[in-house]
Structure formats: structure tokens, C-alpha cells
Amino acid sequence: MIDNLDEIDPNSVGAVLYRPKDDVDRLLADFAQDIAQQGVRIGGIVQRHSRCANGTHVMLAIDVATRQEISISQPLGSGAMSCNLDTNGLAEAAAVVSQALRDEIDLLVINKFAKQEAAGRGLRAEFVDAITRGVPVLTAVTKKCLAEWRTFTAGVSTLLPCDRQSLEQWWCDISTRVARSGAFSPSRGYWRRRYRTA
């Protein structure tokens, strides 16, 4: 559970609400890459799915700062029916997120709040750390985990539609607000030029 919720700006925690047919992984990855190129200090992980030559499905966590690929799935074979999440890979992804927080980033991306996090595992501790530090966080939440997300954050988050314009407007609002407080510098000029915010 997250402590001191009354001190957290709910707008600083953005959660993209997505359906199974939505390519939320590409949406987050493209957005993260684009704003990093504009000088935003961004950290965390996005996710990519690929298929090996033998037909097995592979999940990769991508460090948004270095583009390093981390396998987070175990090779169980094409006929496997059980969950193939690799706990070692997940621990490595968690370390990437923790390092990003130590690097004093402007925005943290954690690809999803999903079944593992809803059950108290996965990257749940990293979510707590980021949110309690007041670091702007962007993630994605499936409708199946929305109730658990709301319980976890006690409603302290902003739900976003699964589209690029919504992400850009959310980040514009966040970066402008933080810039006014004097705590945000690298991307301030970019967002002011692009959106002409006061």
C-alpha cells in the first residue's frame, strides 16, 4: 500500500487504460523514445513481444534509457500452457527501474500494472517507490486489473485513453506544472515551444 497519499498529485501518475486489441506496448515505447530525443530525462522499461523461429513467444523488457533488452520469459516450449514469466528477468527489470529513480529522472515508465503487481508481486515495490517519491509515472492498466489498480493507488492516478494525443497532453500538463515549481529543467523549453503553455 502507498503511504502519504494525500501528499501525492494524482495527475502525476498516468495509467493508460487499454483493451487486449490495443498495442499499448508500442504506444508507450514510441512515446518514451520521442520525448527522450527532446531532452526529457526518462527511465524505466517498456515491453516488446516477439516470436522465435521455433514458434515460441518471447517477452522482452526494454530499458528506455539504454535500449538494453532483458528477457522476462522462460523458454517453456511451443506447447506450454503455464505462465512463462522469468523471475530472474523480472528482477533485472526491477533493477533498471530502481536505478532510474536514483538517477533523478523527469519521467518513469513502467510498462504495465498487471496480474503480478495486482497480486503483490512483479514491480509493485518499484511503483510504490516512484509514486511516494513524487516522480511522474506512466504505466498501462488492463480493464481486468483496473479494480486492483484503484485499490493500490486509492484513486490517486489519472486514467488515460490509449492514444498518443492523450499521452502528449498529460505529459504537457505534468511538465508545465513541475516547471513552474522550478524542479524540472531539461524538457521545459520543448514543451513550451510545442504547446505554447503559459
C-alpha positions as CSV (number, residue, x, y, z in Angstrom):
1,M,0.0,0.0,0.0
2,I,1.2,3.5,-0.7
3,D,1.7,5.8,2.3
4,N,1.0,9.6,2.4
5,L,-1.5,9.5,-0.4
6,D,-2.8,13.0,0.5
7,E,0.6,14.4,-0.5
8,I,0.7,12.9,-4.0
9,D,-0.5,14.8,-7.0
10,P,-2.9,12.3,-8.8
11,N,-2.1,13.9,-12.1
12,S,1.5,12.8,-11.8
13,V,0.5,9.1,-12.1
14,G,-0.8,8.4,-15.6
15,A,-2.3,5.0,-16.3
16,V,-3.3,4.1,-19.9
17,L,-6.4,2.0,-19.8
18,Y,-6.2,-0.5,-22.6
19,R,-8.0,-3.4,-24.1
20,P,-6.4,-6.7,-25.4
21,K,-6.6,-5.4,-29.0
22,D,-4.7,-2.2,-28.2
23,D,-1.0,-2.1,-28.9
24,V,-0.2,-0.3,-25.7
25,D,3.4,-1.6,-25.7
26,R,4.2,0.2,-29.0
27,L,2.3,3.3,-27.8
28,L,4.5,3.6,-24.6
29,A,7.7,2.7,-26.4
30,D,7.3,5.2,-29.2
31,F,6.2,7.9,-26.8
32,A,9.2,7.3,-24.5
33,Q,11.6,7.3,-27.4
34,D,10.2,10.5,-28.8
35,I,10.3,12.6,-25.7
36,A,13.8,11.2,-24.7
37,Q,15.0,12.7,-28.0
38,Q,13.6,16.0,-27.0
39,G,15.8,16.1,-23.8
40,V,13.4,14.6,-21.2
41,R,15.3,12.5,-18.7
42,I,13.3,9.4,-18.9
43,G,13.9,6.0,-17.3
44,G,12.2,2.7,-16.7
45,I,11.1,-0.1,-19.0
46,V,8.7,-0.8,-21.9
47,Q,7.7,-4.2,-23.2
48,R,8.0,-5.9,-26.5
49,H,6.8,-9.3,-27.7
50,S,8.4,-11.3,-30.4
51,R,8.3,-14.9,-31.7
52,C,11.3,-17.1,-32.1
53,A,11.9,-19.3,-35.2
54,N,10.6,-22.3,-33.4
55,G,7.3,-20.6,-32.7
56,T,7.8,-19.8,-29.0
57,H,6.7,-16.5,-27.7
58,V,9.3,-14.2,-26.1
59,M,8.6,-11.2,-23.9
60,L,11.3,-8.5,-23.6
61,A,11.6,-5.6,-21.2
62,I,13.5,-2.7,-22.9
63,D,15.4,-0.2,-20.8
64,V,14.1,3.1,-22.2
65,A,17.3,4.9,-21.4
66,T,19.9,2.5,-22.8
67,R,17.7,0.3,-25.2
68,Q,19.1,-2.8,-23.4
69,E,16.8,-5.8,-23.9
70,I,16.0,-8.1,-20.9
71,S,14.3,-11.4,-21.5
72,I,11.4,-11.7,-19.0
73,S,10.1,-15.0,-20.3
74,Q,11.3,-18.6,-19.9
75,P,11.6,-20.9,-22.9
76,L,8.9,-23.4,-22.0
77,G,8.3,-24.7,-25.5
78,S,5.5,-24.0,-28.0
79,G,3.0,-26.3,-26.3
80,A,3.4,-24.9,-22.8
81,M,0.2,-23.7,-21.2
82,S,1.5,-22.3,-17.9
83,C,2.8,-18.7,-17.3
84,N,6.3,-18.4,-18.6
85,L,7.4,-15.3,-16.7
86,D,11.1,-15.4,-15.8
87,T,11.6,-14.2,-12.3
88,N,15.3,-13.5,-12.9
89,G,14.5,-11.3,-15.8
90,L,11.8,-9.6,-13.8
91,A,14.3,-8.9,-11.1
92,E,16.7,-7.4,-13.7
93,A,13.9,-5.2,-15.0
94,A,13.1,-4.1,-11.4
95,A,16.8,-3.1,-11.0
96,V,16.6,-0.9,-14.1
97,V,13.6,0.9,-12.7
98,S,15.3,1.3,-9.3
99,Q,18.4,2.7,-11.0
100,A,16.3,5.2,-13.0
101,L,14.9,6.5,-9.7
102,R,18.3,7.0,-8.3
103,D,19.3,8.9,-11.5
104,E,16.7,11.6,-10.7
105,I,14.7,11.3,-13.9
106,D,11.8,13.5,-15.1
107,L,9.5,10.6,-16.0
108,L,9.4,6.9,-15.1
109,V,7.8,4.5,-17.5
110,I,6.8,1.0,-16.1
111,N,5.2,-1.0,-18.9
112,K,2.2,-2.4,-17.0
113,F,0.4,-2.8,-13.8
114,A,-0.8,-6.4,-14.5
115,K,-1.6,-9.6,-12.7
116,Q,1.7,-9.9,-11.0
117,E,1.5,-6.4,-9.5
118,A,-2.2,-6.9,-8.6
119,A,-1.1,-9.9,-6.6
120,G,1.5,-8.0,-4.7
121,R,4.5,-9.2,-6.8
122,G,6.2,-8.1,-10.0
123,L,7.2,-4.4,-10.0
124,R,4.8,-3.4,-7.3
125,A,7.5,-2.2,-4.9
126,E,9.0,-0.1,-7.7
127,F,5.6,1.5,-8.3
128,V,5.4,2.4,-4.6
129,D,8.9,3.8,-4.5
130,A,8.3,6.0,-7.6
131,I,4.9,7.3,-6.5
132,T,5.9,8.1,-3.0
133,R,8.9,10.0,-4.2
134,G,6.6,12.1,-6.3
135,V,8.3,11.1,-9.6
136,P,5.8,11.3,-12.6
137,V,4.9,7.8,-13.5
138,L,3.4,6.5,-16.8
139,T,2.1,2.9,-17.0
140,A,-0.7,0.9,-18.6
141,V,-3.5,-1.0,-16.9
142,T,-5.8,-3.5,-18.4
143,K,-9.5,-3.4,-17.5
144,K,-9.1,-6.7,-15.8
145,C,-6.7,-5.2,-13.3
146,L,-8.4,-1.8,-13.0
147,A,-10.1,-2.5,-9.7
148,E,-6.8,-3.7,-8.2
149,W,-5.0,-0.6,-9.6
150,R,-7.6,1.7,-8.0
151,T,-7.3,-0.1,-4.7
152,F,-3.5,0.1,-4.9
153,T,-3.4,3.8,-5.6
154,A,-6.5,4.6,-3.6
155,G,-7.7,6.5,-6.7
156,V,-4.5,8.7,-6.8
157,S,-3.9,8.4,-10.5
158,T,-5.2,9.7,-13.8
159,L,-6.7,7.2,-16.3
160,L,-5.7,8.0,-19.9
161,P,-7.2,6.8,-23.2
162,C,-5.0,4.5,-25.2
163,D,-3.9,7.1,-27.8
164,R,-0.8,9.3,-28.4
165,Q,-2.6,12.6,-28.1
166,S,-3.8,11.8,-24.6
167,L,-0.3,10.9,-23.6
168,E,1.1,14.1,-25.0
169,Q,-1.5,16.2,-23.3
170,W,-1.0,14.5,-20.0
171,W,2.8,15.0,-20.2
172,C,2.4,18.6,-21.3
173,D,0.3,19.3,-18.2
174,I,2.7,17.5,-15.9
175,S,5.9,19.0,-17.2
176,T,4.4,22.5,-17.2
177,R,3.2,22.1,-13.6
178,V,6.6,20.8,-12.4
179,A,8.5,23.5,-14.4
180,R,6.5,26.2,-12.6
181,S,7.8,24.7,-9.3
182,G,11.4,25.1,-10.6
183,A,12.1,21.3,-10.3
184,F,12.0,20.5,-13.9
185,S,14.5,21.7,-16.5
186,P,15.6,19.6,-19.5
187,S,12.3,19.4,-21.3
188,R,10.7,22.7,-20.2
189,G,11.7,24.6,-23.3
190,Y,10.5,21.8,-25.6
191,W,7.0,21.7,-24.2
192,R,6.7,25.5,-24.0
193,R,7.7,25.8,-27.7
194,R,5.4,23.0,-28.8
195,Y,2.3,23.8,-26.8
196,R,2.8,27.5,-26.0
197,T,1.8,27.0,-22.4
198,A,2.0,29.9,-20.1
